[in-house]
Amino acid sequence: MHRVNLTIDESLYEQARTHSFVSKKSISQIMRESLSEYLNNDSKTKQQAELVLAADDEQEILEILSKDEFIADVDFKKQFDL
């Protein structure tokens, strides 16, 4: 695991602390679960990120990121009722 420093406002911290107490989970665990859920819910960005991670060089990364017409598989299937 990697350590990440995060700065949040007081009210968000208090909400996280209270949720942590009630759910009997550490704030770190709540943050890991929340970040994982957030990253998995955005299918277009998730697929682009996977392509970037698999890219061979900087040029390929720039090509992936420059394509505004990129459509995630899930969205494509919905759009064409597949």
N, C-alpha and C positions, 0 to 999 in steps of 0.2 A: 504494500500500500504506500501511497504517497501522502505527505502532509500538505495541506492547503490552508493558507491564512485567508480569512474572510472578514470583511468589515461590513457590519450591518447596523441599522439604527436601533435605538433602545427599544422601541415598541416591538419590532420584529424579533429581537432577542428575547424579550419577555414572553412573547407568544411561543417561541421555540422552546424556551425553558419550561413553560407551563405544559405544553404538549409533551415534552420529554418526561416530565413528572407523571402526568396522567397515563401516558402510554407505556411507561417503564422502559423507555428506549433512550439511549444517549442522544444528545444533540447531533453528534457526528453520524450516528446511524440514521437519524431522520434526514440529515443533509444528503447522505449517500443515496438513500432511497428516493428522495425528492429529485436529486440531480439525475439519477438513472431514469426515473419516470419522465422527466422533462426531455431528456435527450432521445428517448425511445418514442415519444409522441409526435415528433416533427419528422415525418417520413421523408420529405424532400431533403431537408438538411442532413438527416441521418444518412441517406444514400450518397449525397455529395461528400460527406465526411468520410464514408467508407471508400469512395473512389479516390479521394485525396490521400488517404492512408496507404492505398494500394498503388499509387502513382509511382512511376520509375524516376521521374526527374521534375525539376521546377517548371519546365515548359508544360508538361502534362498537367500539373496542378493549376497553372494559370489558365489553361484551356478549360478545365473543369469548372473553375470559378467564374469564368467569363461568360458562360452559357446561361443566359437568362431564360431560355426556353426549356431548361431542364425540368422534366416532370417525373416525379417518383412513380414507381411501378403501381403502387396502391392507388394513387390519384389517376393514373392513366386508365387503370381497369374500371374505376368508378365512372370516369368521363365517358368511356365507350361501353359501359355495361357489360364488361367481360367477367 
